[in-house]
Amino acid sequence: MAKPTLTFVCQSCGAAFSKWSGRCDSCGEWNTIQEEKPLSEGPGKQSLSARGRAVPLTDLATQEAPPPRTASTLSELDRVLGGGLVPASAVLVGGDPGIGKSTLLLQAAAAFAKAGLKVIYISGEEASAQVRLRAQRLGLAQASVKLAAETNLRDILTTLDQERPDLAIVDSIQTMWSDTVGSAPGSVSQVRAAAHELTSFAKKRGSAVIMVGHVTKDGQIAGPRVVEHMVDTVLYFEGERGHQFRILRSVKNRFGPADEIGVFEMTGSGLAEVVNPSALFLSERGTPAPGSVVFSGIEGTRPVLVELQALVAPSPHSQPRRSVVGWDGSRLAMILAVLESRCGIPFAGLDVYLNVAGGMKISEPAADLAVAAALLSAREDTALPAETVVFGEISLSGALRPVGQTENRLKEAQKLGFSTAILPKGGKAASNKAMTLSRMEDLTTFVGEVFGAG
């Protein structure tokens, strides 16, 4: 019999090695590599070529009914899930500590219980008394939610198998401990084993399982990446501590669109839904000021208007600062390089600060033109008209590229009282009789027409 191969796994990033070392070559952390035993012995002496059960096959034209869904009273949560909770689905929710994950899931548990589901909430981080205090503070003490505080995975699975709930919430996956794995709770092997067992339970028993995952300093869910591949849906709960807005973002969803967002507002009585996030993000926008530009973006299927704020000031240092909040820093460097190379507008010797108001995070390239407008507005100390929205992608040649869902962007802007839009030429022709559309061919034309330079 072959000797079992030893595997050494970094408990920080999940990288596997054939021998132990003090420092992980993948993430650079020290004293995080530990020996791990295999989860199973494998097939043994029986060859995989032995005949097994034939797998039924179907063709692509087979018609199947869409999965049934249970909607809650939290419409923003239902939107991110793709229309509601799907039975036998596994959902992983991640977010920074203290962002409100437990509050959101407790409110979701009460909402689904009110919708008629049998819900069990299992806390591995807090005692039952702490969860009850939170429920009383949120006004959910009378919700028909079963509660338990446990970290032993075997006991949890036995309880769930006896109770057969429609929804089980496990907070969190990093605190679960399996006696079949010889490592500490929170290690890569423990997290992988717990996620596998809970996902398998969901598929076999038809119960939906929501698991909470911790995040690393980079904002990624801690543990091996295989955990995100196991589950059906991965949600990130985002937001800044200093802002009251919280954004629930879907980065993977097998039953609905990815990159969908739900917007919540943190209040004294819990998380409140924000039906019109554009109006809320622009609610504190006052008199137009240099460096302030409104961008009409798309998050999933929802158009969202946010304010981009830029500040350009002389730098006392030899290396000017480039500070970005809510956007990609490398994308900002590209916009500055295009402005200098194609339009002859230098930013050397100037500190540049860019912020997305309200704690929103933007990743789509359609914000390029709005960022360039904010930078030029701040540099020239000239404010754009208050009723103007800007969107478009900038290429390295300085040309402006059209972006998708132009009609939805314009409709959202019109609904909030904007009368002028600056956008690229070309692409699918978009028309809006109630708005004045200024179509720009390249960045040089935009600079000349809007700021009188070029």
N, C-alpha and C positions, 0 to 999 in steps of 0.2 A: 504494500500500500504506500502511495506517495506521501511524503511528509508535507503537512499543510504549510502553505506559504504564509510567512508573517507579513503583516501590513502595518505600516506606521502612518498615521493620519494626523495632519495639523488640525488642532481643535479650533483654530481661528478662521481659516479659509477653506478647509476640507481637502487640501492637496494630499495625495498619497505618495509614499516613498517606500523603497525596499529595505531601508535601514534607518536607524535612529540618528538624528543629529540635533544639536542644540538650537540651531536657527533654521527657520523655514525659508527655503529658497524662493518660494512663491510670494509670500506676503511680508517676509522680513521679520516676523515676530519671533521672540526668544522663548524657549522652554514650553512650546505649545504642541510638540510632536509626541504622540503617545501610541503605544502598540494597541492594536485592535484585533479581536478575534473575528473570524467570518461568522455571518449570521446563520449559516446552515452548512451541512456537510456536502451538499450537492447530490448528484444522482448516484454516487457510489459505483458499484461494479456493473450495474445495469447500463448498457449502451443506449445512447440517445437514438440510435437507429432502430431500436425495437419498435414494433408497431403499437400505435396508440389510438386514441379516439379521433375519428374524422371530424374536422371542423366544418360546420354548415357554411355555405357560400351563397351570396346574393349578388345581384347585379346593381349597377348604379341607378337604374330606372325604378328600383323598388320604392314604393310610396310608403312612408311612415308618418304617423301623426307627430306633430311637435310635442316636446315634453310638457307635461302639465306644470303650471306655475302657481304659487301661492303668493298673492300680493299682500303687503303689509300696509299700515297707515303711513309709513315713511316713504313717500313717493320718490325722494332723491335716492334712497337705498335701492328701491325697486328698479330705478333707471340704470344704476350702475350694474346691478345683477342681470340686466337684460330683460326686465319685465316682471321679475319676482323670483322667489326661491324655487329651485328645481329639486324634486326628491332625488335621493341617492347621490347628491353632488357634494364635493369636498371644496371648501372655500378657505383660503389662507389670507389673513388680514395682518398687515404690518404697519408700523408707524413708530415715531420717536416716543420715548418715555414721557408720560404725562400729557400726550397730545389729545387724549380722550377716547382711546380704543375701547376700554372697558365700559365707559359711559355709553358709547354708541351701541355696543353689542348688548348691553343691558336694556337699552331702549328698544333695540331690534327684537330681543327675546320677548319683551312684553307685547310688542306690536304683533308678532307672529302668533303668540298665545291668544291674543284677542281675536285673531283671524281664524282660530279654531285648531291650531296645531298644538301637539303635545311637546313642550319644550323643557329641556334639562340644561341648566347652566352649571358647569364644573369649573371651579376656580382653583388653580394651583399656586397662585401668588398671594391671595388674600384669604382671610378667614371668612366663614359664612356670616359672622356678625358685621364685618366690614362691608360685604356686598349688600346686606340688608339695610345698613345705614345709607348707602348710596341710593338704594331703591326708594327709601323713605324721602330722601332729599329730592329725588326726581319725581315723586308722586306716583311710584309704581309698586308700592308695597302690596296692593291688592291684586296684582297680576298673577295669573295661574302659571307660574314658572317654578319648576322644581330646582332646588339648589343643593350643591354639594361642594365640599372643599377636600380635594384628594389629588395626590400626585402619582400613586401607584397605577401604572397603565393596566395591569391585569385586573385590578379591582374595578377600574373605570369601565373596561370593556365588558366585564361580567354584569355590572349594573346596567349598562346600556342594552345589553342583550336581553336582560330580564324586563326592562321597562319598555323597550322598543319605541323610543321617542320619534317624532317626526323631525325634530331639530335638536342637535346637541352642540353646545358651544363650549369649547375647551380653551381656557385662558391661563397659561399659555403653553405652547408646544415645547418650549425650552425647559419647563419645569417638570415635564413628564419623565417618569423613570420606569424602565422595563427591566425585570429581573433576568431576562435572557441575554442581556448585553452587559459585558463586564467593563463598564466605564461609568464615569460620573454623570449625573443629570446635566443636560445642557451641552454635552459633547456632541460631535458630529454623528457618531454612531447611534447615540440615544435619540437625537432629533430625527434621524432618518428612520429608525425603527418605529418610533411613536407615530410619525406621519404615515408610514406604510400601514401600520395596524389600524389606525383610525380611518384612513381612506378605504382600506379593504372592508372594514365594518360598514361604511356608508354604502358601498356597492353591493354587498351581500344582503344587508337588511333593509335597504331602501330608505335609510334615514339620511337626512342632510346633516353634514358636520361642518362647523365653522371653527377654524383654529386660529389663534392669535400667535404671531411670530415677532420676536424681537428684531431690531434692525441694528446694523453696524454703524460705525461713525461715518461711513460713506452713504448711508441711507438705504443700503440693500438689506434684505431679510437675512438674518444671521443663520448660519448652518449651511449644509451643502446645497448646491443649486438643484440637485435632484428632487428636493422637496417641492420646489415650484413646478417641476415637471409632473409630479405625482398628482397634484390636485387639479380640479377643473377650473377654478377661478382664483386669481391673485389680485388682491386689492391693497392699495397703499393709502393710508390716512395721512394727509399732509397738512401743514400749516405752521405758521410762526407763532412762538409763544407770545409775542407782543401784539399780535393781531387776533381779532375775534373770529376770523373766518377759518373754516376747516374744509378741506377738499378731499373727498373719497374718490380715488382714481382707480379704474380698472386697467391693469396692464396685461392681463390674460383672462379670457373668458371663452369657454367652449360652448356656451349657450347664449351668447350675445356679443355685441360689438366691444372691441377692446378700445382703450383710451377714452372711454366714457367717464364723465365726472359727475359727482353729486356735491352740492355746496351746502354747508351747514354753518351756523353761527353759534358760537359758544356763549351761552347765557347762564344766569344764576340757577336756572331750573333745568339745565341740560343743554343738549344740542337741538337747535331749532332749524327747520328746513328753510332754505332760501330759494323761493320759486323763481325769482328773477335776479340772477347773480350779477348781470350787467349793471342794473340800476344800483345794486348795493356797492359794487366796486367803484362806481363813479359818484357815489352819494356825497363824498367829502371833497369832491373836486370843485374848487371855487373859481375865481377869476382866472382867465388864461394867463399863464406865466411862461417866460422863456424856458425851454427844455421840457415842456409838458405836451404830450401827444397822445391821442386816444387811438388805440389799435383795435380793430375788429377781427377777433380770432375765432377759431373753431376748436372745440374740445370734444372729441368723439363725434356726436351728431348735434351738439349744442353750440350755437354761436354765443360768444362771450366778448363783451367790450371791457377792456382794461386800460388804465392810464400808465404810460411809460414816462418816467421822469429821468432827465439827464442833467448833469452839472459838469461844466468844463471850466477849470480854473488854472491859472499859472502855477507851475510846480516849482517849489524851492529846491527840489532834489535833481540829481543828474539823471535818475531813472524815473520818469513820470509814472504815477499810479494808474492802474486800470482796475476799478472795483465794480463788480457786477452782483446784483441780487435778483434772483428770479429768472435769469437768462443764461445762455451759454457764454462763458468768457472767451472761448476761442472764436466764436461767431462774432463777438464784438471786435476782436482784433482784426478779423477779416474785413468787416465794414470800415474800420478806420483805414486799413490799407487801401481799399478800393477808393475811398474818398480822397486820399492823398495822391494815389497813382493816376486815377482816371479823371478826377475833377480838380486836382491841384490845390486841395484844401488840406494843409498840414495840421497835425495835432502834436507835433514834437514840442516838448517843453510844457505840455498841458496835462494836468491830471484830469481823468475822465471817470465819472461815476454814473452808473446806470442802475435804476431801480424799477421793479414792477410793483405798482402800488397795490396794497391790500393783501400782500403775502402770496399772490398768485405766482405760479411757475409756468413759463412759456417755453415750448420746445420747437414749435413749427417754424420753418424758414419764412413763412409769410410775414413775420414781424420785422424782417430786414429793413424795409422801407420806413416803417414807423420808427425804428431805432435810429436810422440815418437822419430822419426829420428831427427827432429829439436832440441828437448831437449837434446838428447844424443850428437849431433854434437856440440851444444853450450857448454855442460858440458865438453866434452873431447877435445874441441878446435880443432876439425877435420872437414874439409869441405868435403861434398859429391861431387862426380864428377858432373860437370856442365850439363852433358847430361842425368841425371837420374831423373826419376819421381817415386813417391812412393804413394801407396794407399792400404788400407786394414783396416778392423775392428778388434779391440782388445777386447777379452773377459776377464772377471775377472780372469779366470784361466791362462791367458797368451797366450792362443791359438789365432791364426790369422784366422779370418773368411773371406771367399770370399765375394765380393760385386757384385752388379748387373752392367750390361752394361760394362763389362770389355773390350769387343771389341771396343766399341766407345771411351773409355778412351785411349786405346792404339793407335787407329787411330789418335786421336787429338794430342797426344804426338808425334807420328811419323811425322805428318804434320808440326810440329814446330821444327823438327830437333833433337828430343831426340832419343837416341839409346838404352837406358837401362831402364828397369822398374823393380821395386821391388814390389811384390804383394804376397798375400797368396796362399797357395796350395789349391787344391780342387775346388769344384764348377764346373760350366760349363767350360770345357776346352777352353781356349783362345789361339790362335796362331797368331804370327806376325813374319814372316820370316825376316823382316827388323829390328827387335829389339831383343835385348838380354833380356830374361825374367828370373829374379831371383825369384824363388818361395820359400817362407818361410813357415815352418809349425807352428812355435810358436815364441813368442817374444824373448826367450832365444837364439834360433838359429839365429834370425835376429841380435841381439846384438853381438853375437860371430863372425858371418861372415862379418858383415859390419864394426864393430868398434873393432874387435879383442879382445873382452872381453866377459865374460858370466859367 
